[in-house]
Amino acid sequence: MDFLLVFLGALFMIAGIAGCVLPVIPGPPLSYIGLLLLHFTSRYQFSTTFLIIWGIVTVVVYVVDYFIPVWGTKRFGGSKRGVWGSLIGLVIGLFFFPPFGIIIGPFLGAVIGELTAGKDHGSALKSGFGSFMGFLLGTLLKLIASGLMTWHFIKVFFI
């Protein structure tokens, strides 16, 4: 049974890292499930405090990730169309132009969204840049959280 839990935990860790850049997969929650699966084995254990702290970090990162792109876009003068354009650009870029579409898609989507809202090119580029920076910051936070959880998983497993 331990082998199955470790194997599933490793799969969740991999999916968690992938989920940090793929918009439809919740990265940090999957990584946290991977930690829990390892914890449920008879050999590898984490403290309750450790699991509570990482549970809180997971929830905070997951919630904040939804607000950072909006904040970035609005901080740089963007509108709701810019935010929606960024999200649509991310999905289109992910599926049609991987791996660079993940980076370029949100920027172009936000710019196009702002242009359709009637903004001039300069304002659209500025809010597109804000949306892009918000997306990058959110992705970075998710990667840090999932990366650290994966590191703990590997550390406990091999030590």
PyRosetta script that sets phi, psi and omega in degrees:
from pyrosetta import init, pose_from_sequence

init()
pose = pose_from_sequence("MDFLLVFLGALFMIAGIAGCVLPVIPGPPLSYIGLLLLHFTSRYQFSTTFLIIWGIVTVVVYVVDYFIPVWGTKRFGGSKRGVWGSLIGLVIGLFFFPPFGIIIGPFLGAVIGELTAGKDHGSALKSGFGSFMGFLLGTLLKLIASGLMTWHFIKVFFI")
pose.set_psi(1, -37.9)
pose.set_omega(1, 179.2)
pose.set_phi(2, -60.3)
pose.set_psi(2, -40.5)
pose.set_omega(2, 179.6)
pose.set_phi(3, -60.1)
pose.set_psi(3, -43.2)
pose.set_omega(3, 179.9)
pose.set_phi(4, -63.8)
pose.set_psi(4, -43.3)
pose.set_omega(4, 179.5)
pose.set_phi(5, -65.0)
pose.set_psi(5, -41.1)
pose.set_omega(5, 178.3)
pose.set_phi(6, -65.4)
pose.set_psi(6, -43.6)
pose.set_omega(6, 179.5)
pose.set_phi(7, -61.5)
pose.set_psi(7, -47.2)
pose.set_omega(7, 178.5)
pose.set_phi(8, -64.8)
pose.set_psi(8, -39.4)
pose.set_omega(8, 177.4)
pose.set_phi(9, -60.2)
pose.set_psi(9, -43.0)
pose.set_omega(9, 178.3)
pose.set_phi(10, -63.6)
pose.set_psi(10, -40.1)
pose.set_omega(10, 177.3)
pose.set_phi(11, -63.1)
pose.set_psi(11, -40.5)
pose.set_omega(11, 178.0)
pose.set_phi(12, -66.2)
pose.set_psi(12, -35.9)
pose.set_omega(12, 177.4)
pose.set_phi(13, -64.3)
pose.set_psi(13, -44.5)
pose.set_omega(13, 178.4)
pose.set_phi(14, -63.3)
pose.set_psi(14, -45.2)
pose.set_omega(14, 178.0)
pose.set_phi(15, -63.9)
pose.set_psi(15, -34.4)
pose.set_omega(15, 178.8)
pose.set_phi(16, -65.2)
pose.set_psi(16, -43.5)
pose.set_omega(16, 177.3)
pose.set_phi(17, -64.4)
pose.set_psi(17, -44.0)
pose.set_omega(17, 178.4)
pose.set_phi(18, -62.6)
pose.set_psi(18, -37.6)
pose.set_omega(18, -179.0)
pose.set_phi(19, -67.2)
pose.set_psi(19, -14.7)
pose.set_omega(19, 177.3)
pose.set_phi(20, -69.8)
pose.set_psi(20, -26.7)
pose.set_omega(20, -179.6)
pose.set_phi(21, -112.4)
pose.set_psi(21, -16.7)
pose.set_omega(21, 177.9)
pose.set_phi(22, -94.6)
pose.set_psi(22, 124.3)
pose.set_omega(22, -170.9)
pose.set_phi(23, -68.2)
pose.set_psi(23, -21.9)
pose.set_omega(23, -175.8)
pose.set_phi(24, -93.5)
pose.set_psi(24, -6.0)
pose.set_omega(24, -177.9)
pose.set_phi(25, -110.7)
pose.set_psi(25, 124.6)
pose.set_omega(25, -179.9)
pose.set_phi(26, -78.7)
pose.set_psi(26, 95.0)
pose.set_omega(26, -172.9)
pose.set_phi(27, -56.1)
pose.set_psi(27, -66.4)
pose.set_omega(27, -177.3)
pose.set_phi(28, -58.8)
pose.set_psi(28, -39.6)
pose.set_omega(28, 176.5)
pose.set_phi(29, -61.7)
pose.set_psi(29, -37.2)
pose.set_omega(29, 177.5)
pose.set_phi(30, -66.7)
pose.set_psi(30, -39.3)
pose.set_omega(30, 177.0)
pose.set_phi(31, -63.4)
pose.set_psi(31, -39.4)
pose.set_omega(31, 178.9)
pose.set_phi(32, -64.8)
pose.set_psi(32, -40.1)
pose.set_omega(32, 176.1)
pose.set_phi(33, -61.3)
pose.set_psi(33, -38.0)
pose.set_omega(33, 176.1)
pose.set_phi(34, -60.0)
pose.set_psi(34, -41.5)
pose.set_omega(34, 175.9)
pose.set_phi(35, -62.2)
pose.set_psi(35, -43.8)
pose.set_omega(35, -179.8)
pose.set_phi(36, -62.9)
pose.set_psi(36, -40.6)
pose.set_omega(36, 178.9)
pose.set_phi(37, -62.2)
pose.set_psi(37, -40.8)
pose.set_omega(37, 177.3)
pose.set_phi(38, -66.3)
pose.set_psi(38, -37.5)
pose.set_omega(38, 179.9)
pose.set_phi(39, -63.8)
pose.set_psi(39, -32.6)
pose.set_omega(39, -177.4)
pose.set_phi(40, -77.2)
pose.set_psi(40, -2.8)
pose.set_omega(40, 175.3)
pose.set_phi(41, -76.0)
pose.set_psi(41, 165.3)
pose.set_omega(41, 179.6)
pose.set_phi(42, -81.7)
pose.set_psi(42, -17.4)
pose.set_omega(42, -174.1)
pose.set_phi(43, -101.1)
pose.set_psi(43, -36.9)
pose.set_omega(43, -173.5)
pose.set_phi(44, -109.4)
pose.set_psi(44, 118.4)
pose.set_omega(44, -175.8)
pose.set_phi(45, -127.8)
pose.set_psi(45, 148.1)
pose.set_omega(45, 172.1)
pose.set_phi(46, -116.1)
pose.set_psi(46, 155.6)
pose.set_omega(46, 177.1)
pose.set_phi(47, -74.2)
pose.set_psi(47, 157.9)
pose.set_omega(47, 177.8)
pose.set_phi(48, -62.0)
pose.set_psi(48, -41.2)
pose.set_omega(48, 178.8)
pose.set_phi(49, -60.2)
pose.set_psi(49, -44.1)
pose.set_omega(49, 178.4)
pose.set_phi(50, -57.7)
pose.set_psi(50, -47.5)
pose.set_omega(50, -178.3)
pose.set_phi(51, -67.0)
pose.set_psi(51, -37.7)
pose.set_omega(51, 178.4)
pose.set_phi(52, -66.6)
pose.set_psi(52, -45.5)
pose.set_omega(52, 179.5)
pose.set_phi(53, -60.3)
pose.set_psi(53, -46.1)
pose.set_omega(53, -179.8)
pose.set_phi(54, -69.4)
pose.set_psi(54, -28.8)
pose.set_omega(54, 173.6)
pose.set_phi(55, -65.2)
pose.set_psi(55, -43.3)
pose.set_omega(55, 177.8)
pose.set_phi(56, -65.1)
pose.set_psi(56, -45.1)
pose.set_omega(56, 178.6)
pose.set_phi(57, -58.5)
pose.set_psi(57, -43.1)
pose.set_omega(57, -179.6)
pose.set_phi(58, -60.5)
pose.set_psi(58, -47.0)
pose.set_omega(58, -179.8)
pose.set_phi(59, -64.3)
pose.set_psi(59, -45.4)
pose.set_omega(59, -178.5)
pose.set_phi(60, -62.2)
pose.set_psi(60, -47.7)
pose.set_omega(60, -179.8)
pose.set_phi(61, -62.7)
pose.set_psi(61, -41.7)
pose.set_omega(61, -179.3)
pose.set_phi(62, -62.3)
pose.set_psi(62, -44.1)
pose.set_omega(62, -179.3)
pose.set_phi(63, -71.6)
pose.set_psi(63, -46.0)
pose.set_omega(63, -178.1)
pose.set_phi(64, -62.4)
pose.set_psi(64, -32.3)
pose.set_omega(64, -179.3)
pose.set_phi(65, -60.0)
pose.set_psi(65, -28.1)
pose.set_omega(65, 178.7)
pose.set_phi(66, -76.8)
pose.set_psi(66, -24.9)
pose.set_omega(66, -176.2)
pose.set_phi(67, -95.2)
pose.set_psi(67, -23.5)
pose.set_omega(67, -175.7)
pose.set_phi(68, -64.0)
pose.set_psi(68, -47.7)
pose.set_omega(68, 178.3)
pose.set_phi(69, -62.5)
pose.set_psi(69, -37.2)
pose.set_omega(69, 177.7)
pose.set_phi(70, -64.3)
pose.set_psi(70, -45.5)
pose.set_omega(70, 178.5)
pose.set_phi(71, -59.9)
pose.set_psi(71, -46.2)
pose.set_omega(71, -179.9)
pose.set_phi(72, -60.9)
pose.set_psi(72, -43.6)
pose.set_omega(72, -179.8)
pose.set_phi(73, -65.8)
pose.set_psi(73, -47.2)
pose.set_omega(73, -179.7)
pose.set_phi(74, -67.7)
pose.set_psi(74, -35.6)
pose.set_omega(74, 179.4)
pose.set_phi(75, -61.6)
pose.set_psi(75, -31.8)
pose.set_omega(75, -179.5)
pose.set_phi(76, -101.3)
pose.set_psi(76, 19.4)
pose.set_omega(76, 172.5)
pose.set_phi(77, 87.8)
pose.set_psi(77, 19.5)
pose.set_omega(77, -177.3)
pose.set_phi(78, -85.8)
pose.set_psi(78, 169.2)
pose.set_omega(78, -179.6)
pose.set_phi(79, -117.2)
pose.set_psi(79, -177.8)
pose.set_omega(79, 177.7)
pose.set_phi(80, -63.4)
pose.set_psi(80, -33.2)
pose.set_omega(80, 177.8)
pose.set_phi(81, -64.1)
pose.set_psi(81, -35.2)
pose.set_omega(81, 176.7)
pose.set_phi(82, -65.5)
pose.set_psi(82, -40.7)
pose.set_omega(82, 178.3)
pose.set_phi(83, -65.4)
pose.set_psi(83, -48.4)
pose.set_omega(83, 179.0)
pose.set_phi(84, -63.3)
pose.set_psi(84, -39.7)
pose.set_omega(84, 176.9)
pose.set_phi(85, -60.9)
pose.set_psi(85, -38.8)
pose.set_omega(85, 178.3)
pose.set_phi(86, -62.9)
pose.set_psi(86, -45.0)
pose.set_omega(86, 179.7)
pose.set_phi(87, -65.9)
pose.set_psi(87, -43.0)
pose.set_omega(87, 179.1)
pose.set_phi(88, -65.7)
pose.set_psi(88, -41.6)
pose.set_omega(88, 177.2)
pose.set_phi(89, -61.7)
pose.set_psi(89, -35.4)
pose.set_omega(89, 177.5)
pose.set_phi(90, -63.1)
pose.set_psi(90, -47.3)
pose.set_omega(90, -178.7)
pose.set_phi(91, -65.1)
pose.set_psi(91, -45.8)
pose.set_omega(91, -180.0)
pose.set_phi(92, -64.1)
pose.set_psi(92, -45.3)
pose.set_omega(92, 179.7)
pose.set_phi(93, -62.6)
pose.set_psi(93, -37.5)
pose.set_omega(93, -179.4)
pose.set_phi(94, -63.4)
pose.set_psi(94, -44.0)
pose.set_omega(94, -174.2)
pose.set_phi(95, -88.1)
pose.set_psi(95, -27.4)
pose.set_omega(95, -174.9)
pose.set_phi(96, -106.1)
pose.set_psi(96, -20.4)
pose.set_omega(96, -177.3)
pose.set_phi(97, -136.9)
pose.set_psi(97, 45.9)
pose.set_omega(97, -178.8)
pose.set_phi(98, -68.0)
pose.set_psi(98, 153.0)
pose.set_omega(98, -9.1)
pose.set_phi(99, -87.6)
pose.set_psi(99, -11.2)
pose.set_omega(99, -175.2)
pose.set_phi(100, -71.6)
pose.set_psi(100, -21.8)
pose.set_omega(100, 178.8)
pose.set_phi(101, -62.4)
pose.set_psi(101, -25.8)
pose.set_omega(101, 178.3)
pose.set_phi(102, -65.2)
pose.set_psi(102, -30.3)
pose.set_omega(102, -178.6)
pose.set_phi(103, -92.3)
pose.set_psi(103, -45.8)
pose.set_omega(103, -175.0)
pose.set_phi(104, -78.0)
pose.set_psi(104, -35.1)
pose.set_omega(104, -176.3)
pose.set_phi(105, -55.7)
pose.set_psi(105, -51.0)
pose.set_omega(105, -179.7)
pose.set_phi(106, -61.7)
pose.set_psi(106, -38.3)
pose.set_omega(106, 179.5)
pose.set_phi(107, -63.7)
pose.set_psi(107, -52.2)
pose.set_omega(107, -178.9)
pose.set_phi(108, -64.0)
pose.set_psi(108, -39.0)
pose.set_omega(108, 178.7)
pose.set_phi(109, -62.3)
pose.set_psi(109, -41.7)
pose.set_omega(109, 179.1)
pose.set_phi(110, -66.9)
pose.set_psi(110, -41.1)
pose.set_omega(110, 179.3)
pose.set_phi(111, -63.2)
pose.set_psi(111, -47.4)
pose.set_omega(111, 179.7)
pose.set_phi(112, -62.8)
pose.set_psi(112, -42.0)
pose.set_omega(112, 177.5)
pose.set_phi(113, -58.9)
pose.set_psi(113, -42.8)
pose.set_omega(113, 179.6)
pose.set_phi(114, -69.3)
pose.set_psi(114, -37.2)
pose.set_omega(114, 178.3)
pose.set_phi(115, -65.0)
pose.set_psi(115, -37.7)
pose.set_omega(115, 177.5)
pose.set_phi(116, -70.3)
pose.set_psi(116, -19.9)
pose.set_omega(116, 176.8)
pose.set_phi(117, -83.8)
pose.set_psi(117, -0.9)
pose.set_omega(117, 176.8)
pose.set_phi(118, 92.7)
pose.set_psi(118, 11.8)
pose.set_omega(118, 179.3)
pose.set_phi(119, -81.5)
pose.set_psi(119, 154.1)
pose.set_omega(119, 177.6)
pose.set_phi(120, -74.1)
pose.set_psi(120, 167.2)
pose.set_omega(120, -175.1)
pose.set_phi(121, -58.8)
pose.set_psi(121, -41.9)
pose.set_omega(121, -179.6)
pose.set_phi(122, -62.0)
pose.set_psi(122, -46.4)
pose.set_omega(122, 179.2)
pose.set_phi(123, -66.4)
pose.set_psi(123, -39.3)
pose.set_omega(123, 179.6)
pose.set_phi(124, -64.4)
pose.set_psi(124, -42.0)
pose.set_omega(124, 178.4)
pose.set_phi(125, -65.3)
pose.set_psi(125, -39.1)
pose.set_omega(125, -179.8)
pose.set_phi(126, -64.0)
pose.set_psi(126, -47.8)
pose.set_omega(126, 180.0)
pose.set_phi(127, -70.9)
pose.set_psi(127, -31.4)
pose.set_omega(127, 174.1)
pose.set_phi(128, -62.0)
pose.set_psi(128, -41.0)
pose.set_omega(128, 177.1)
pose.set_phi(129, -64.2)
pose.set_psi(129, -40.3)
pose.set_omega(129, 178.1)
pose.set_phi(130, -63.1)
pose.set_psi(130, -42.4)
pose.set_omega(130, 178.1)
pose.set_phi(131, -64.5)
pose.set_psi(131, -42.4)
pose.set_omega(131, 178.7)
pose.set_phi(132, -61.5)
pose.set_psi(132, -44.4)
pose.set_omega(132, 179.6)
pose.set_phi(133, -65.6)
pose.set_psi(133, -39.0)
pose.set_omega(133, 176.8)
pose.set_phi(134, -63.7)
pose.set_psi(134, -42.4)
pose.set_omega(134, 177.3)
pose.set_phi(135, -61.6)
pose.set_psi(135, -45.7)
pose.set_omega(135, -179.9)
pose.set_phi(136, -63.2)
pose.set_psi(136, -41.1)
pose.set_omega(136, 179.6)
pose.set_phi(137, -64.7)
pose.set_psi(137, -44.0)
pose.set_omega(137, 177.5)
pose.set_phi(138, -61.9)
pose.set_psi(138, -43.9)
pose.set_omega(138, 178.5)
pose.set_phi(139, -63.5)
pose.set_psi(139, -41.8)
pose.set_omega(139, 178.9)
pose.set_phi(140, -62.2)
pose.set_psi(140, -44.2)
pose.set_omega(140, 178.0)
pose.set_phi(141, -60.4)
pose.set_psi(141, -43.7)
pose.set_omega(141, 179.0)
pose.set_phi(142, -64.9)
pose.set_psi(142, -42.2)
pose.set_omega(142, 179.0)
pose.set_phi(143, -63.8)
pose.set_psi(143, -39.5)
pose.set_omega(143, 178.3)
pose.set_phi(144, -63.1)
pose.set_psi(144, -48.7)
pose.set_omega(144, -178.8)
pose.set_phi(145, -62.6)
pose.set_psi(145, -50.8)
pose.set_omega(145, -179.1)
pose.set_phi(146, -67.4)
pose.set_psi(146, -36.8)
pose.set_omega(146, 178.1)
pose.set_phi(147, -63.4)
pose.set_psi(147, -42.8)
pose.set_omega(147, 178.2)
pose.set_phi(148, -67.1)
pose.set_psi(148, -39.2)
pose.set_omega(148, 176.5)
pose.set_phi(149, -64.1)
pose.set_psi(149, -40.4)
pose.set_omega(149, 177.7)
pose.set_phi(150, -64.6)
pose.set_psi(150, -39.4)
pose.set_omega(150, 178.0)
pose.set_phi(151, -61.8)
pose.set_psi(151, -43.7)
pose.set_omega(151, 177.4)
pose.set_phi(152, -63.1)
pose.set_psi(152, -39.6)
pose.set_omega(152, 178.1)
pose.set_phi(153, -59.3)
pose.set_psi(153, -50.1)
pose.set_omega(153, -178.4)
pose.set_phi(154, -66.6)
pose.set_psi(154, -42.3)
pose.set_omega(154, -178.2)
pose.set_phi(155, -60.7)
pose.set_psi(155, -47.8)
pose.set_omega(155, -178.6)
pose.set_phi(156, -67.6)
pose.set_psi(156, -36.1)
pose.set_omega(156, -177.6)
pose.set_phi(157, -68.6)
pose.set_psi(157, -40.2)
pose.set_omega(157, -175.0)
pose.set_phi(158, -95.5)
pose.set_psi(158, -11.0)
pose.set_omega(158, -178.9)
pose.set_phi(159, -105.9)
pose.dump_pdb("model.pdb")
